[in-house]
Amino acid sequence: MAPIQPGQTYQSNKPGGPTVRIVRIANTGFNGYGYPAAWVEDATTGKRARWIALDNLHTDGKPRRSGYSLKTT
């Protein structure tokens, strides 16, 4: 399992969902929500910046039905 790092791109596991790029990581709850999260933006436009919980970012390559999976290409 690869560590989650800024600059990585993740594809939504929902068909037709967005692709996001990690901008920064807040592992200690500094995001205002109290849980580890990543600040992401749309990978193609750079817009729609938002927090996504690290639990929703998957790097293990297993098929999933929810969250985001690390884009390998």
OpenMM code with the backbone's topology and positions (N, CA, C; nanometers):
from openmm import Vec3, app, unit

residues = "MET ALA PRO ILE GLN PRO GLY GLN THR TYR GLN SER ASN LYS PRO GLY GLY PRO THR VAL ARG ILE VAL ARG ILE ALA ASN THR GLY PHE ASN GLY TYR GLY TYR PRO ALA ALA TRP VAL GLU ASP ALA THR THR GLY LYS ARG ALA ARG TRP ILE ALA LEU ASP ASN LEU HIS THR ASP GLY LYS PRO ARG ARG SER GLY TYR SER LEU LYS THR THR".split()
positions = [
    Vec3(0.0839, -0.1175, 0.0000),
    Vec3(0.0000, 0.0000, 0.0000),
    Vec3(0.0889, 0.1246, 0.0000),
    Vec3(0.0701, 0.2109, -0.0975),
    Vec3(0.1486, 0.3334, -0.1092),
    Vec3(0.0964, 0.4394, -0.0124),
    Vec3(0.1848, 0.5213, 0.0432),
    Vec3(0.1377, 0.6293, 0.1309),
    Vec3(0.0660, 0.7380, 0.0500),
    Vec3(-0.0277, 0.8031, 0.1124),
    Vec3(-0.1008, 0.9125, 0.0480),
    Vec3(-0.0140, 1.0370, 0.0564),
    Vec3(0.0114, 1.1002, -0.0596),
    Vec3(0.1012, 1.2149, -0.0659),
    Vec3(0.0438, 1.3238, -0.1554),
    Vec3(0.0817, 1.4498, -0.1276),
    Vec3(0.0404, 1.5590, -0.2162),
    Vec3(0.0908, 1.5345, -0.3583),
    Vec3(0.0090, 1.5715, -0.4558),
    Vec3(0.0422, 1.5538, -0.5954),
    Vec3(-0.0156, 1.4272, -0.6566),
    Vec3(-0.0590, 1.3326, -0.5748),
    Vec3(-0.1188, 1.2095, -0.6271),
    Vec3(-0.2577, 1.2385, -0.6829),
    Vec3(-0.2982, 1.1584, -0.7814),
    Vec3(-0.4296, 1.1717, -0.8438),
    Vec3(-0.5127, 1.0485, -0.8108),
    Vec3(-0.6387, 1.0715, -0.7740),
    Vec3(-0.7309, 0.9643, -0.7381),
    Vec3(-0.8551, 0.9738, -0.8246),
    Vec3(-0.9030, 0.8576, -0.8718),
    Vec3(-1.0240, 0.8479, -0.9529),
    Vec3(-1.1386, 0.8023, -0.8647),
    Vec3(-1.2535, 0.8660, -0.8778),
    Vec3(-1.3717, 0.8244, -0.8033),
    Vec3(-1.4094, 0.6826, -0.8415),
    Vec3(-1.4505, 0.6034, -0.7426),
    Vec3(-1.4956, 0.4672, -0.7698),
    Vec3(-1.6402, 0.4643, -0.8189),
    Vec3(-1.7059, 0.5771, -0.8163),
    Vec3(-1.8414, 0.5895, -0.8691),
    Vec3(-1.8306, 0.6137, -1.0198),
    Vec3(-1.8976, 0.5341, -1.1026),
    Vec3(-1.8896, 0.5553, -1.2474),
    Vec3(-1.9241, 0.6997, -1.2855),
    Vec3(-1.8379, 0.7604, -1.3635),
    Vec3(-1.8593, 0.8977, -1.4060),
    Vec3(-1.8226, 1.0009, -1.3014),
    Vec3(-1.7663, 0.9565, -1.1905),
    Vec3(-1.7288, 1.0474, -1.0817),
    Vec3(-1.6026, 1.1257, -1.1141),
    Vec3(-1.5697, 1.2226, -1.0298),
    Vec3(-1.4566, 1.3110, -1.0567),
    Vec3(-1.3205, 1.2461, -1.0303),
    Vec3(-1.2187, 1.3061, -1.0874),
    Vec3(-1.0802, 1.2731, -1.0576),
    Vec3(-1.0259, 1.3892, -0.9757),
    Vec3(-0.9605, 1.3587, -0.8637),
    Vec3(-0.9106, 1.4640, -0.7756),
    Vec3(-0.7604, 1.4518, -0.7568),
    Vec3(-0.6959, 1.5654, -0.7274),
    Vec3(-0.5529, 1.5707, -0.6994),
    Vec3(-0.5340, 1.6169, -0.5554),
    Vec3(-0.4456, 1.5501, -0.4819),
    Vec3(-0.4163, 1.5862, -0.3430),
    Vec3(-0.3317, 1.7128, -0.3423),
    Vec3(-0.3750, 1.8134, -0.2673),
    Vec3(-0.2999, 1.9381, -0.2534),
    Vec3(-0.2186, 1.9351, -0.1245),
    Vec3(-0.2841, 1.8969, -0.0146),
    Vec3(-0.2128, 1.8842, 0.1127),
    Vec3(-0.2871, 1.7881, 0.2040),
    Vec3(-0.2156, 1.7427, 0.3084),
    Vec3(-0.2694, 1.6457, 0.4028),
    Vec3(-0.2742, 1.7102, 0.5415),
    Vec3(-0.3828, 1.6871, 0.6146),
    Vec3(-0.3950, 1.7308, 0.7541),
    Vec3(-0.4227, 1.6056, 0.8370),
    Vec3(-0.3169, 1.5419, 0.8866),
    Vec3(-0.3300, 1.4157, 0.9592),
    Vec3(-0.3821, 1.4314, 1.1012),
    Vec3(-0.3796, 1.5515, 1.1554),
    Vec3(-0.4123, 1.5671, 1.2962),
    Vec3(-0.5422, 1.6416, 1.3219),
    Vec3(-0.6269, 1.6542, 1.2221),
    Vec3(-0.7556, 1.7170, 1.2443),
    Vec3(-0.7539, 1.8680, 1.2302),
    Vec3(-0.6489, 1.9262, 1.1714),
    Vec3(-0.6436, 2.0711, 1.1532),
    Vec3(-0.7384, 2.1191, 1.0449),
    Vec3(-0.8120, 2.0265, 0.9856),
    Vec3(-0.9045, 2.0619, 0.8787),
    Vec3(-1.0357, 2.1181, 0.9311),
    Vec3(-1.0512, 2.1236, 1.0624),
    Vec3(-1.1732, 2.1770, 1.1207),
    Vec3(-1.2791, 2.0727, 1.1481),
    Vec3(-1.2576, 1.9496, 1.1041),
    Vec3(-1.3551, 1.8429, 1.1234),
    Vec3(-1.3116, 1.7416, 1.2279),
    Vec3(-1.1852, 1.7430, 1.2686),
    Vec3(-1.1381, 1.6548, 1.3732),
    Vec3(-1.0943, 1.5178, 1.3276),
    Vec3(-1.0838, 1.4938, 1.1977),
    Vec3(-1.0360, 1.3650, 1.1481),
    Vec3(-0.9297, 1.3906, 1.0408),
    Vec3(-0.8384, 1.2950, 1.0203),
    Vec3(-0.7366, 1.3125, 0.9163),
    Vec3(-0.8012, 1.3250, 0.7788),
    Vec3(-0.7581, 1.4239, 0.7031),
    Vec3(-0.8191, 1.4486, 0.5728),
    Vec3(-0.7177, 1.5072, 0.4760),
    Vec3(-0.7543, 1.5047, 0.3491),
    Vec3(-0.6722, 1.5630, 0.2435),
    Vec3(-0.7500, 1.6762, 0.1777),
    Vec3(-0.6812, 1.7868, 0.1524),
    Vec3(-0.7386, 1.8974, 0.0762),
    Vec3(-0.7161, 1.8622, -0.0697),
    Vec3(-0.8230, 1.8498, -0.1466),
    Vec3(-0.8143, 1.8073, -0.2861),
    Vec3(-0.8775, 1.9112, -0.3770),
    Vec3(-0.8416, 1.9023, -0.5051),
    Vec3(-0.9033, 1.9849, -0.6083),
    Vec3(-0.9282, 1.8975, -0.7293),
    Vec3(-1.0169, 1.9416, -0.8161),
    Vec3(-1.0446, 1.8682, -0.9386),
    Vec3(-0.9150, 1.8574, -1.0191),
    Vec3(-0.8805, 1.7365, -1.0625),
    Vec3(-0.7519, 1.7136, -1.1293),
    Vec3(-0.7427, 1.7793, -1.2665),
    Vec3(-0.8541, 1.8003, -1.3336),
    Vec3(-0.8483, 1.8578, -1.4678),
    Vec3(-0.8631, 2.0093, -1.4684),
    Vec3(-0.9452, 2.0627, -1.3773),
    Vec3(-0.9701, 2.2075, -1.3795),
    Vec3(-0.9018, 2.2823, -1.2656),
    Vec3(-0.8665, 2.2123, -1.1584),
    Vec3(-0.8093, 2.2791, -1.0412),
    Vec3(-0.9139, 2.3496, -0.9571),
    Vec3(-1.0401, 2.3316, -0.9883),
    Vec3(-1.1492, 2.3954, -0.9149),
    Vec3(-1.2126, 2.2977, -0.8177),
    Vec3(-1.3152, 2.3430, -0.7471),
    Vec3(-1.3922, 2.2643, -0.6508),
    Vec3(-1.3043, 2.2022, -0.5426),
    Vec3(-1.2212, 2.2852, -0.4810),
    Vec3(-1.1354, 2.2395, -0.3717),
    Vec3(-1.2209, 2.2047, -0.2500),
    Vec3(-1.1819, 2.0972, -0.1806),
    Vec3(-1.2596, 2.0506, -0.0657),
    Vec3(-1.1767, 1.9515, 0.0154),
    Vec3(-1.2257, 1.9215, 0.1367),
    Vec3(-1.1644, 1.8195, 0.2212),
    Vec3(-1.2266, 1.6840, 0.1916),
    Vec3(-1.1430, 1.5791, 0.1874),
    Vec3(-1.1893, 1.4406, 0.1768),
    Vec3(-1.1192, 1.3626, 0.2869),
    Vec3(-1.1948, 1.2852, 0.3636),
    Vec3(-1.1366, 1.2042, 0.4705),
    Vec3(-1.0373, 1.1044, 0.4112),
    Vec3(-0.9240, 1.0849, 0.4799),
    Vec3(-0.8229, 0.9903, 0.4318),
    Vec3(-0.8790, 0.8491, 0.4204),
    Vec3(-0.9808, 0.8166, 0.5011),
    Vec3(-1.0438, 0.6843, 0.4935),
    Vec3(-1.1081, 0.6591, 0.3567),
    Vec3(-1.1386, 0.7648, 0.2826),
    Vec3(-1.2020, 0.7509, 0.1512),
    Vec3(-1.1024, 0.7405, 0.0368),
    Vec3(-0.9727, 0.7537, 0.0675),
    Vec3(-0.8684, 0.7441, -0.0348),
    Vec3(-0.8025, 0.6074, -0.0244),
    Vec3(-0.8112, 0.5274, -0.1307),
    Vec3(-0.7641, 0.3889, -0.1276),
    Vec3(-0.6427, 0.3718, -0.2186),
    Vec3(-0.5378, 0.3112, -0.1637),
    Vec3(-0.4152, 0.2913, -0.2410),
    Vec3(-0.3813, 0.1443, -0.2617),
    Vec3(-0.4677, 0.0531, -0.2188),
    Vec3(-0.4351, -0.0894, -0.2211),
    Vec3(-0.4672, -0.1597, -0.3530),
    Vec3(-0.5339, -0.0920, -0.4458),
    Vec3(-0.5629, -0.1511, -0.5760),
    Vec3(-0.6808, -0.2469, -0.5797),
    Vec3(-0.7492, -0.2673, -0.4675),
    Vec3(-0.8646, -0.3569, -0.4646),
    Vec3(-0.9859, -0.2897, -0.5295),
    Vec3(-1.0726, -0.3682, -0.5935),
    Vec3(-1.1959, -0.3101, -0.6496),
    Vec3(-1.2830, -0.2534, -0.5371),
    Vec3(-1.3363, -0.1365, -0.5576),
    Vec3(-1.4182, -0.0696, -0.4565),
    Vec3(-1.5438, -0.0132, -0.5199),
    Vec3(-1.6435, 0.0117, -0.4351),
    Vec3(-1.7684, 0.0714, -0.4831),
    Vec3(-1.7856, 0.2141, -0.4343),
    Vec3(-1.7016, 0.2576, -0.3418),
    Vec3(-1.7128, 0.3940, -0.2895),
    Vec3(-1.5732, 0.4502, -0.2671),
    Vec3(-1.5662, 0.5798, -0.2460),
    Vec3(-1.4385, 0.6456, -0.2221),
    Vec3(-1.3626, 0.6736, -0.3513),
    Vec3(-1.2314, 0.6863, -0.3386),
    Vec3(-1.1434, 0.7191, -0.4500),
    Vec3(-1.0263, 0.6231, -0.4496),
    Vec3(-0.9838, 0.5787, -0.5676),
    Vec3(-0.8701, 0.4884, -0.5810),
    Vec3(-0.7555, 0.5596, -0.6501),
    Vec3(-0.6332, 0.5279, -0.6058),
    Vec3(-0.5145, 0.5878, -0.6632),
    Vec3(-0.5077, 0.5562, -0.8115),
    Vec3(-0.4885, 0.6602, -0.8908),
    Vec3(-0.4799, 0.6449, -1.0368),
    Vec3(-0.3346, 0.6098, -1.0692),
    Vec3(-0.3152, 0.4978, -1.1355),
    Vec3(-0.1797, 0.4493, -1.1595),
    Vec3(-0.1212, 0.4912, -1.2936),
    Vec3(-0.2001, 0.5467, -1.3829),
    Vec3(-0.1472, 0.5876, -1.5129),
    Vec3(-0.1322, 0.7352, -1.5226),
] * unit.nanometer
topology = app.Topology()
chain = topology.addChain("A")
for resn in residues:
    res = topology.addResidue(resn, chain)
    for name in ("N", "CA", "C"):
        topology.addAtom(name, app.Element.getBySymbol(name[0]), res)
